[in-house]
């Protein structure tokens, strides 16, 4: 007997309608499940006929890492910086609701493979057989730990099912199922080579961002940097002396003429790792936009992240040593010598610092100091627990306090993907308390989605107005203390070989380079 007054199950009706329409259109609804045993086998015998695709950092980093791997006998090719086309591919084949670094990086590999297939005419089977995407793998409270699954899901849906995505951490020195040596050998040469390439990439980028805003001839720095990357790329590929390559690069950069007598606001960019590192559409070309607006950009190097990982291991080891008995977890101390581990971490930190400073001094990056991770943690811990991990952890908060107290910059921008849990959800909330404690701080958090560039850039312009005023007032005060006018200051600098050198960096007193130069001259 039908009951006309029975309530209608709306959800069931909608589900039935959707299923019927999908059947009529020939659409299938299939939940993606990643195979437990994915086809990622890369054997040593495959090296000669397999090309590794590398992407994820700046072009300087990717280029030098590829050259280093080439020197170890691998065929390597860097991908382009992810752009809007990559974002489109990522949104088409990726899951819904992801953060834009996932869309950009996932879409970038799909875009490259589609280009090989549709433009260069390669067969899909040949692409799957002859190419591998090499990327870093890690866990995390956000989506980073799931990137590899997103890659494989998007590759399957775009027609490249079976394409191999290899993680560093999955291959390290182990034998594969076949018993043959792994194609990617994570040994001492690999690790040290990666670290040296990353540090060299940092030094090149940092010096480029120092020089470009003050160049007399527009484009001179970019042309010189292109030559520098070429020199270092060849050096890494033939396993030559990196120090000699840097010295040769220094001679190229020495020909770039600069004028650092004009006050420019110094803007530090921090935030989520990928968003603050990429140089493309992923952060609306933020660095170039700031330079176009008359600012000098202080970028965060990958070396900082290496130092943070060392600090993190030391901090956690010391905490575990306080337990009543050794824990037997993956990172526990059961059966291990904790003192030896601390000494090894100390040696790693010293090695990173020594390598960076030697590269920096030879290339001409004088006066640059890597962050003291112990001080950053100490500054942050009152506001952000050092044990809370994910993203940049406490570093965003600690860096901002350091920037303010030590007069490092005129403005700080924290850039992150829309809805980034560690950065937007936690750090930005804490930064409000930091701003109330330091009202003089010029701090701007921005979120990126791949679109909305005009809104973000207009916000940056408004905050830059304050930073620009601060840079101007700093220089005026310095000239007053020195007892000279601006014309005399410019004449003295331009007439001095030392002060006019592209590598000279005056002693730090305030944020502005022109300000510190005025004190040096005076």
N, C-alpha and C positions, 0 to 999 in steps of 0.2 A: 504494500500500500504506500503510495507516494504521499509524502507530507509536504504540501506546498509552502508551509510556514517554516520549514527547516532552514537554519542559517546556511548561507553559501560560503564555501571555503575559497576565498579569493585567491590565495596563494596556489592552491591546487589547480584552480581554473586557469590561472596565468601560466603555470608550468605545463599544463596539458596543451594550451594554445601554442606556447613557444615550441614545444616538441613537435606538434603537428606542422607548424610553419617551417621548422628546420627540415623536417622530412620532405616536405614539398619542394624546398629549395636545394635539396641534396647536401645540406650541411650536416656535419657530424660534431658532436660535443664530446671531447675526449680530454680527460684530466691528464696533464703532463706528469709523468712519473719518471725520474731519472734512473736509468738502469744502474744497478749496484756495480756491475762489472762493465764500465764504459770502455769503449774501444780507444784507449789512449796509449797503446803500446808504441814506443819509439825505441828501436834497438840501435846499437852501435853500428851495425852494418847498414843502417838507413841514412846515416849522417850525410854521406856524399850526394845523395839524391833527394834530400828533404830540405825544404826552406823553412826556417823559423821566422814567424811574424812577431814583432815586438812593438808594444805601444803602451802608453799610460802616463808618461812624464812629459817634460818639455822636449823639444826637438834636439836640443843640445845633449840632454841625457840619453834619449833614445838612440841618437846617432852614435854616441861614444860607446854605449853598451853593445850595440850591434857590431861596431868595429872590434871591440874586445872579444866578442864571441867569434867573430870571423878569424881573429888571430889564433883562437883555440881550435880552428878547423871546422866550424859550423858555417852553413850557408844561412845568412840572416838578412832580413829586410825590415826596415822600420815602417810602420804605418803613418799616414798623415795625421796631423793634429785633428781630433774629432771636431766636426763642423755641424751645421744645421742639417745637412743631408744625412749624416750619421745619426742625428737625433731622430729624424723621420724614420729611418730603418729600425732604430731601437724601439720606437713607439709602435711600429707596425708589427714587429715580431716578438717584442718583449711582453712580459706580464704587465697588467695594469697597476697603477699606484706605486711605481718605483720612483726612486730619486733620480734626478737627471744625470749624475755620473754613470749610473747603470745604463740608462738609455744611450748616452753618448758612447761609452766604451763598447757595449754590446753591439750597438748599431754600426760602430766604426769597423769592426771585423766583418760583419755581414756586408756592409757597403763595399769593402775591399774585395771580398770573394765574388760578389755579384759583378763587380767591374772586371775581374779576371774572366768570368764566364761570359758576360754579355758584350763587353767591349773588346777584350783580347781574344775571345773565341775559344777559351780553354774548356775542355769537357769537365763536367762536374766530377766525374770519377777521378780524373787526373788531379784536380784541385785537392780532393779529399786524400788522395794517395801521396801527393808531393809537398803538401804544406801542413804546418802545425802552428797553432797559436800558443805562444809562450807567455805566461803571466804569473804574477805572484799570488799565492793563496794564503789565506789566514782566516781565523775565526773573528768574531766581533759581535757586539750587541745589536748592530744595525745590519744592513744588507750585504756588507762586504763579504761575509762568510758564505753568501749564497751566489756570488757573482758567477762562479764556474757553472753552476746549474743553469743560470740565466743564459750564459753563452751557449750551452748545449741545446737548451730549449729553442732559442732563437735560430740557431744554425739548422736544427731539424726542420722548423717551420718554414725557413727560407729556402729549403731544398738541398741542404748540405748535411744531411743526417750522417753521422759517422765521422765528421770532421774532428780531428783530435785537438783537444785543449789540454795542455800539460801545465801543471802547477809545479813551482820550484819545490815545495815541501813534499810533494808526492814522489819525487824521483831521486832524492838525494842519496846517491851512492848505493842503491839497492839493486838486487838482481830481479829481473822481471820473471813473469810466469814461465817464459821459454827457457830460462836459465842463462840467456845471453846477456852480456853487459848492457846496461841502460844507455840509451842514446844520449841523454843529457846527464853528464857526469858532474854531480855537485861535489867537487873536491876543492882542495886548497886553491888551486889556480883559478877555478871558477869564482869562488867567494871573494878572494883578494882582487881579482880582475873586476868584478862587479863593483866593489867598494871604491876602487881607484877611479873607475869610469864615472861613478855617481859624484864623487868628490870633485873630479875635474870638471864635470858638467856644472856643478854648483859654482865653482870659481869663475868659469867663463860667463855664466849668467849674471852673477853678482857684479862683476866688473862691467859687463855690458849695460846693466841698469844704472850703474854709477855714472857712466860716461855719456850715454845717449842724450839725457836732458840738457847737457851743456855743450854739445857739439856745435862748432861754428858753421860747418857745412852740413846741411841736412842729409841724412843717409850715410854719412861717412862711417859711423860706428857700425851700422848693419853690414856694410861692405867689408869692413875689417873683421867683424865677427864671423862672417861667412868663410873668410880665409882661415881664421883661427880654427873653426870647426873642421875644416878640410885638413889642416896640418895635423891636428890631434887625432882625427879619424885615421889618417894614414899611419900615424905613430902607433896607435893601439892595434891596428890591423897587422902590421909587420912586427909587433912586439918589440918596438924600439924603446928608447929612453924617453919616458914621459917628461922628465925634467928638461931634457933637450928640446922636446917639442914645445913645451911651455915657454922656454926662453926664445925660441924662434917666433912664437906667437906674440911675445911681448914686443919684438921689433916691429911687427905689423901694427900693433895697437899704438905704438909710440908716435906714429905718423898722424894720428887723429888729433886735430886741434880743438881745444875746449876753452870755454869762457865761463868760469864758475864765480864770477863777481856779481851775478844777478841772483837775488834771493828767490829761492824756489821752496815751496813746502815739501817736506819729506814725509811720505805716506807709507806706513807699514801695512802689508796685507797679510792677515792671518786667517784662520778658520779651518774648515774641513779640508783634509789633505789634498784631494783631487781638485776641488774647486779653487783652492788658493794656489795650485801649481800649474794647471793647464793654461795655455796661452791663446786659446781660441774662443769659440762661441760658448763654451761651457761656463765661462764667467764674463761673457759679453766683451771679450778682449780688454779686460779691466786694466791691465798694466799699460797698454798702449793708449787707452783712453785717458788715464791719469797723466801720462807724459804729454799727450796732446793738450791737456788742460794746464800745462806748465808745472807739473809736479815731478819730483824725483821719487822713484818707487823703491822701497825696501822689501825685497822678496824673501821668503823663507826657504832655505835650502833643504835638500834631502838629507844632508849631513846632520841637520838638527834632529831629524827623525831617527837616524842611526844612534845618535847620542841619547835620545829619549829611550830607545829600546835597551841600551846598556844600563841607563839609570833604573829603568823598570825592573830589570833582572836583579840588579844589586839591591834595590829596595825590597823586593819580594823575598830574596834570599835571606836578607837580614831579619825580616819578619818571621820567616820559617825557622830560623835559628833560635828564636825565642820560645818555640813550642816545647811542651814537655817531652815529646819524643818526635823523631823524624817522621814526616808524612810520606806515604808511599805513592802519591799521585804522580801524574806525568811529569810535573815540574818539581816534585818533592825532593827532599834531601836524603831519603833513605838509601843507604849504601853509597853515598857520595861524600866527598870531602868539601864541605862548605867553604872552608878557608881558601882552598885551592881555587874554587869557583870564583870567589871574590877577587883573588889576585888576577885571574884570567880576565875578568871584567874590567879591572883597573888597567891591565895591559891593553885591552881593546880600546878603552877610552883614550889612553895616551897615544895609541897608534893612530886613531882617527884624527885627533888634534894635530899630531905631528905631520901627518900626510896633508891635511888641509892647509896648515900654515906654510909648509914648504911649497905646495902648489901655488898658494895665494901670493907669497912673497916673490916667487920667480915670475909669475905672470904680471904682477903689478897691483894686486889687490891688497894694498897696505892699510894697516889700521883697522882691519875688520876682525871682530872678536866673535867667536862662536858662543852661543848662550851657555851659561853655567847652569846645568840642569838641576843641581842641588839647590841653587839660589831660586830658580824658577819655582821649584816644588815648595821651598820654604815660603816664598811670597804668596803662593796660592793656597796653601793648606788651611789657612784660617777661613777662607771663603769656599774652597773646593777640596774635598777630601782626596788626598793623593792615592787612595785605594780605589777610587772610582775610575773605571777604564772605559774605553770606547772613543773612537775618533782621536782627537788630540789630547784627550784626558784633561788634566788640569793646566796644560800648557797655555791655552788661550787666555785664561785668567791670569796666570803668572806672567805671561809676556806683556799683557796690558799694564800691569802694575810696574814691571821693569821699564817699559817704555816711558811711563809717566814720571816715575821717581828719578830715573837717570837721564831724563831729557833726550831720549833717543830720537823722537820724531815730533812732527806737528799734528799728526792725525793717524788714527788706526782704523782700518776697515777689516771687519770680520765677514768673510764671504763663505756661504755654505749653501747646499741644495735646500730647496723648500722642504720643510718638515724633517730636516736632519736631526735625529734624536739626540746625539751627544752634544752637538753644537747649538742648534736652535732651541732644543728642549731643555738643556741644562746650562751650558755656558752663558748663553745670552741672558738668562734669568739672573745669573750671578753677576754678570757685567753691570746690571742696573745698580747693584749695591756698590760696585767699584766706582761707578760714575758719581754716585752721591758722596762717596768719600773723597774723590778727586774731581771736583766740579770743573777744574781747568782742562780736563781731558776732552779731546775731540775724538769721539768714538762713533762709528757708524756700522751697525750690523746690516747686511743685505743678504737676501735669499735669492737663489737663481732657480728658474724653471725651464730655461731654454728660450723663453720668449720674455717680453716685458723689459727689453733693454733700455728703452727710453725712460721708463719710470725709475729704474735703478740709476742710470746715468744722471738724471736730473737731481736725485737725492745726493749723489756724490758731488755734483757741482755746488749744491747749496752748502754742504759741509766744508768743501774746499775753500770757500770764501773766508771762513774763519781761520783755517790753516794758513792761507795766503797772507792774511793780515798779521798773524803771529810771526811768520817768517820775515816779513817786512819790518816789523817793530824790533825784532831781534837784531837785524842788521843795523838799523838806525842806532840802537843803543851801543852796539859794538863799535861803530864808527865814532860815536861820541866819546866813548871811553878811550879809543885809540887817538883821538884828537885829529882826525883827518876827515875830509869830505869824500863823497863817493867817487868823484872824478879822479882824485889823487889815489884813492884805493885801487881803482881799475888800472890806472897808469902804472902803479908800482907792481901789481900782479903781472900785467902783460909784459912788463920789462924785465921780469925775473925768470930765468930758466928753471929755477927750482919751483917757485910758486905756480908757474904756468905749465908744469909738467902734467900730463894726463894721469900720472900715477901718484902724484903728491896728494896726501890726505892730511889736512891740518889737525892738530891735537883737538880732541873733542872737549868742548865746553858746553855748547848748546846743540840743538838739533840741526840747524841750518849749516850747510857747507860754506856758503858765502859768509855767514856770521863767524864761523871758526877761522876762516881764511882772513877775515878782517882783524881778528885778535892776533893771528900769527904775524900779519904785516905790521900791525901797530906795536 
